[in-house]
Amino acid sequence: MSKPDAIRPSLLSDRLAALGHRHDLLRAEIQRAQTAEAMTRARMGEALVAALAARSRAEAEARTQIMARHLAAARSRLRPDRRTRRRATAERLLARLGAWGQALVIARSGIWQAPRAGLRGVLRALPAIAAYVRRGPDPAAAPLTLFDQAWYLKANPDVAGSGRSPLIHYLLTGGREGRSPHPLFDHDAYARAAGDDLRASGLTALEHFLRVGGPQGLSPSSLFDPAWYVVQAPELADTGETPLLHFLRTGARHGLSPHILFQPDYYRHRALGLAADANPLIHYLVEGSRQGAAPHPLFDPAWYLDRYPEVGTEEPLQHFVKRAAHDDLDPGPWFDAVGYKALRGADRPADRDPLSDYLLEGAWAIAEPRSGFHAFAYLAAHPELADLGLTPLEHWARASGR
């Protein structure tokens, strides 16, 4: 064997060693780059979280200020009233006098939208009110007030057999019996909110809301939050118009959200039979909830009913909003309310349900709103959600087609 052939194994070994060393250096460099990238992402995530937390605080302050301005402007719309025994007796007597007598009862209540305020407005409205009364229990009749005649007749089939105008029935009988006048008016919820003032007035819940409660910022529906709504319609801070009436008049048509847990655009893509000009919240309460159509990416009504059969016939989202602040209720399979409450602790307002709290503030304080979902890392990987106004879990649910 020649001498050159004898040294070849050592040369090969040296080359392999050099390659191995270069490989180690390259791997170390890759690891340093990956570590630097991870740290950059972490810092970016932390910076985004801090910025979004500051934004949520600013939005909360804006809601407080705009609502305060709205309530100040709404004081001029307050019209306190009382129904004494004498007045109640007079109204029952008037109701026996036919259409004109019943029209006077409705006009005196102050709930009909007259063309102008005061006695002159009432007198101008009387012919239209009398024409409405003559139609009796016609589901197609639409009184100019917060009263859904077709819905009231369906909810109270005994009224149709009376032959009397449903609004008169409500003012003289139904309101005292605790019947609700509209799908967005929960008598029991409003009675709790208005408290002693409603009881002392002798008015029906609808009269009290339109005269007193609405201008004071009360809501007759757990799914309509005036403070959430007025930020989307800042003109209310100057006009003082009752937010719910604004929502029914124009806000729903323009896609404004009545509650943080109801996203009209999201719901419209999931509801069946929802007309383009229909109010999505009313549709949800009357039909969509029974269909299982979700009002929000993180609330699943069908799953909720299956998980909590004790809900019974109560609408699932309303049940959650009313009870979840104090009871351990999950809004869907992607949000752990118990774990969230434990992590959020005393920072969550005691009267706020955990999902609403997450969407308003908690998303930027809780790194893991459900097990296995690392929100801040998700935010770093999807910084575009900051511009969309979505929380990490909400963005994930939408992107996943939930």
C-alpha positions in Angstrom: 0.0 0.0 0.0 1.4 3.4 -1.0 2.0 6.2 1.6 -0.6 8.5 0.3 -3.2 5.8 0.6 -2.3 5.3 4.2 -3.1 8.9 5.3 -6.5 9.1 3.6 -8.5 7.9 6.6 -7.1 10.7 8.8 -7.9 13.3 6.2 -11.5 12.0 5.9 -11.8 12.1 9.7 -10.5 15.7 9.9 -13.0 16.7 7.2 -15.9 15.0 9.0 -14.9 16.7 12.2 -14.7 20.1 10.5 -18.2 19.5 9.0 -19.5 18.5 12.3 -18.1 21.6 13.9 -19.6 23.8 11.2 -23.0 22.0 11.7 -22.8 22.6 15.4 -22.1 26.3 14.8 -24.9 26.6 12.3 -27.3 24.9 14.7 -26.3 27.2 17.5 -26.8 30.2 15.2 -30.3 28.9 14.2 -31.1 28.4 17.9 -29.9 32.0 18.7 -32.0 33.3 15.8 -35.1 31.3 17.0 -34.6 32.5 20.5 -34.2 36.1 19.4 -37.3 35.8 17.2 -39.3 34.3 20.1 -38.1 37.1 22.4 -39.0 39.6 19.8 -42.5 38.1 19.4 -42.9 38.0 23.2 -41.9 41.6 23.5 -44.2 42.5 20.6 -47.0 40.5 22.3 -46.3 42.3 25.6 -46.3 45.7 23.9 -49.6 44.8 22.1 -51.2 43.6 25.3 -50.2 46.8 27.1 -51.5 49.0 24.3 -54.8 47.1 24.1 -55.2 47.1 27.8 -54.8 50.9 27.7 -57.3 51.1 24.8 -59.9 49.1 26.8 -59.4 51.5 29.8 -59.9 54.4 27.5 -63.0 52.9 26.0 -64.4 52.2 29.4 -63.8 55.9 30.4 -65.4 57.0 27.1 -68.5 54.9 27.8 -68.8 56.5 31.3 -68.4 60.0 29.9 -70.8 59.6 27.0 -73.4 57.9 29.2 -73.1 60.7 31.7 -73.7 63.3 29.0 -76.6 61.3 27.6 -78.3 61.1 31.0 -77.8 64.9 31.5 -79.5 65.6 28.1 -82.2 63.0 28.9 -83.4 64.9 32.0 -85.5 67.2 29.8 -87.5 64.1 28.7 -88.5 63.0 32.1 -92.3 63.1 32.5 -93.1 61.7 36.0 -96.8 60.6 36.5 -99.0 58.7 38.9 -102.0 56.6 38.5 -104.2 57.1 41.5 -107.3 55.0 42.4 -109.5 57.7 41.1 -107.7 57.9 37.8 -107.8 54.1 37.4 -111.5 54.1 38.0 -112.0 56.9 35.5 -110.0 55.0 32.9 -112.1 51.9 33.3 -115.2 54.0 32.8 -113.8 55.6 29.7 -112.9 52.2 28.3 -116.6 51.4 28.3 -117.4 54.3 26.0 -116.1 52.7 22.8 -113.2 53.8 20.6 -113.0 57.4 21.6 -113.1 56.6 25.3 -110.3 54.0 24.9 -108.4 56.5 22.7 -108.5 59.0 25.6 -107.1 56.3 27.9 -104.2 55.6 25.6 -103.6 59.3 25.0 -103.6 60.1 28.7 -101.0 57.4 29.3 -98.5 59.5 27.4 -97.0 56.5 25.6 -98.3 57.2 22.1 -95.8 59.0 19.9 -97.7 62.2 19.2 -96.7 64.6 16.4 -96.0 67.3 19.0 -95.8 67.5 22.8 -98.5 68.8 25.1 -102.3 68.9 24.9 -102.2 70.0 21.2 -100.2 67.0 20.3 -102.6 64.7 22.2 -105.6 66.2 20.4 -103.9 65.8 17.0 -103.1 62.1 17.8 -106.6 61.2 19.0 -108.1 60.3 15.5 -105.2 58.0 14.8 -105.4 56.4 18.2 -109.2 55.9 17.8 -108.6 54.3 14.4 -106.1 51.9 15.9 -108.6 51.0 18.7 -111.3 50.2 16.2 -109.1 47.5 14.7 -109.3 45.5 17.9 -107.1 42.5 18.2 -105.7 42.7 14.6 -102.1 41.4 14.6 -101.3 43.7 11.7 -102.1 46.9 13.7 -99.0 48.7 14.9 -99.6 51.3 17.6 -97.0 54.1 17.7 -95.3 53.0 20.9 -93.1 50.3 22.3 -95.8 47.7 21.9 -95.6 44.7 19.5 -99.2 43.8 18.9 -98.7 40.6 17.0 -96.2 39.4 19.6 -98.5 40.3 22.5 -101.4 38.5 21.0 -99.3 35.4 20.4 -97.9 35.5 23.9 -101.4 36.1 25.4 -104.0 34.2 23.3 -106.7 35.1 25.8 -106.5 38.7 24.6 -107.7 37.9 21.1 -110.9 36.5 22.4 -111.8 39.7 24.3 -112.3 41.7 21.1 -110.6 44.6 22.7 -107.5 46.6 21.6 -104.5 44.8 23.0 -102.9 48.0 24.1 -106.0 48.9 26.1 -105.8 45.4 27.6 -102.2 46.0 28.6 -102.9 49.5 30.1 -105.9 48.4 32.2 -105.1 44.7 32.9 -102.0 43.2 31.4 -99.5 45.6 32.8 -100.7 45.0 36.4 -100.6 41.2 35.8 -96.9 41.4 34.8 -97.4 40.8 31.1 -94.6 42.1 28.8 -95.6 44.4 25.9 -92.7 43.7 23.5 -90.0 41.0 23.0 -87.4 43.6 24.1 -89.3 44.4 27.2 -89.0 42.0 30.1 -91.6 43.1 32.7 -89.9 41.2 35.6 -86.4 42.5 34.7 -87.7 46.1 34.5 -89.7 45.8 37.7 -86.6 44.8 39.5 -84.6 47.7 38.0 -87.2 50.3 38.7 -88.0 49.0 42.1 -90.1 51.1 44.6 -90.5 54.0 42.2 -92.5 51.9 39.8 -94.6 50.4 42.5 -95.3 53.8 44.0 -96.3 55.4 40.7 -99.1 53.0 40.0 -98.1 53.0 36.3 -97.6 50.0 34.1 -93.9 49.1 33.4 -94.2 50.4 29.9 -95.5 53.8 31.0 -92.9 54.1 33.7 -90.1 53.2 31.3 -91.2 55.7 28.6 -91.8 58.5 31.1 -89.1 58.0 33.7 -87.0 54.9 33.5 -85.7 55.2 29.9 -84.5 58.8 30.5 -82.8 57.6 33.7 -80.8 55.0 31.8 -82.8 51.9 32.9 -83.3 49.0 30.4 -86.2 46.7 30.1 -84.1 43.9 28.5 -81.1 42.1 29.8 -79.8 42.0 26.2 -79.9 45.8 25.7 -77.2 47.7 27.5 -77.7 51.5 27.2 -74.1 52.3 28.2 -72.7 49.9 25.5 -75.1 51.3 22.9 -74.7 55.0 23.3 -71.0 54.9 22.4 -72.0 53.6 19.0 -74.6 56.4 18.6 -72.8 59.4 20.2 -75.5 61.8 19.1 -77.6 60.5 21.9 -75.3 62.4 24.3 -76.8 65.6 22.9 -80.4 64.5 22.0 -81.1 62.5 25.1 -83.3 60.1 23.1 -83.9 56.8 25.0 -81.3 54.4 23.6 -83.7 51.5 23.1 -86.1 53.6 21.1 -83.2 54.8 19.0 -82.1 51.2 18.4 -85.6 50.2 17.3 -86.0 53.4 15.1 -82.7 53.3 13.3 -79.8 51.6 15.2 -80.7 48.0 14.3 -81.0 48.9 10.7 -77.5 50.3 10.7 -76.0 47.3 12.4 -75.4 48.8 15.9 -74.9 46.3 18.7 -77.4 46.3 21.6 -75.1 44.3 23.9 -71.5 43.2 24.0 -72.7 39.6 23.7 -74.8 40.2 20.6 -72.9 40.9 17.3 -75.4 41.7 14.6 -73.1 40.9 11.7 -72.1 37.5 13.1 -75.7 36.6 13.9 -77.0 37.6 10.4 -74.7 35.0 8.8 -76.1 32.2 11.0 -79.8 33.0 11.4 -82.4 31.3 9.2 -85.1 33.4 7.6 -83.8 36.7 8.7 -84.9 39.4 6.3 -82.5 42.2 5.4 -84.6 44.8 7.1 -85.5 42.8 10.2 -84.2 43.7 13.6 -81.7 40.9 14.4 -82.1 41.0 18.2 -85.9 40.6 18.0 -85.4 37.8 15.4 -83.0 36.1 17.8 -85.4 36.3 20.7 -88.5 35.2 18.8 -86.9 32.6 16.4 -83.2 32.4 16.2 -82.4 31.2 19.7 -84.7 28.2 19.2 -82.9 27.5 15.9 -79.6 27.4 17.8 -78.3 30.4 15.9 -75.3 31.9 17.8 -75.4 35.6 18.7 -71.7 35.7 19.4 -68.7 33.6 18.5 -68.2 32.6 22.2 -71.8 31.9 23.1 -73.5 28.7 21.8 -77.2 28.6 22.7 -77.8 25.0 21.7 -74.7 23.8 23.6 -75.8 25.9 26.6 -79.3 24.3 26.7 -77.8 20.9 26.5 -75.2 21.6 29.2 -77.8 23.3 31.6 -81.2 21.7 31.1 -82.4 23.6 34.2 -82.7 26.6 31.9 -86.0 25.2 30.7 -87.9 27.5 28.5 -85.9 30.6 29.3 -83.9 32.1 26.5 -80.3 30.9 27.0 -78.4 34.1 26.5 -80.7 36.0 28.8 -80.3 33.2 31.4 -76.5 33.5 31.1 -76.4 37.3 31.3 -78.7 37.3 34.4 -77.0 34.5 36.3 -73.4 34.0 35.2 -72.0 36.7 37.3 -72.8 34.7 40.4 -73.3 31.1 39.1 -70.6 28.9 37.5 -72.0 28.8 33.9 -69.9 28.4 30.7 -71.2 30.3 27.6 -69.9 27.6 25.3 -67.3 24.8 25.0 -64.4 27.3 24.4 -64.6 29.4 27.6 -63.9 28.2 31.1 -65.9 30.5 33.3 -64.7 29.0 36.6 -61.0 29.1 35.6 -61.5 32.6 34.3 -63.1 33.9 37.5 -60.3 32.4 39.6 -57.6 34.1 37.5 -59.5 37.4 37.3 -60.2 37.5 41.0 -61.4 40.8 42.5 -60.6 42.7 39.3 -63.9 41.4 37.8 -66.9 43.5 38.8 -69.1 41.3 40.9 -72.2 42.0 38.9 -70.6 41.4 35.5 -70.8 38.0 33.8 -67.3 36.5 33.1 -67.6 36.5 29.3 -68.6 40.1 29.1 -65.7 40.9 31.5 -63.3 39.1 29.3 -64.4 41.0 26.2 -64.4 44.4 28.0 -61.2 44.2 29.9 -60.0 40.7 31.0 -58.6 39.6 27.7 -55.6 41.8 28.3 -55.1 40.6 31.9 -55.6 36.8 31.6 -53.0 34.9 29.5 -55.0 31.7 29.3 -58.8 32.2 29.2 -59.2 28.5 28.6 -56.8 25.6 29.1 -54.3 25.2 26.3 -55.1 28.5 24.6 -52.2 30.9 25.2 -53.8 34.3 24.4 -50.7 36.5 24.3 -48.8 34.1 22.1 -51.8 34.0 19.8 -51.9 37.8 19.8 -48.2 38.0 18.8 -48.9 35.6 15.9 -52.1 37.5 14.8 -51.4 41.2 15.5 -54.1 42.1 13.0 -56.8 41.3 15.5 -55.9 44.5 17.3 -57.2 46.5 14.3 -60.3 44.4 14.1 -61.3 45.2 17.7 -61.4 41.5 18.6 -60.0 39.6 21.6 -57.7 36.6 21.0 -60.2 33.9 21.9 -62.9 35.7 19.9 -60.6 36.0 16.9 -59.7 32.3 17.1 -63.4 31.3 17.3 -64.3 33.4 14.2 -61.2 32.1 12.3 -62.1 28.5 13.2 -65.6 29.0 11.8 -67.3 28.6 15.2 
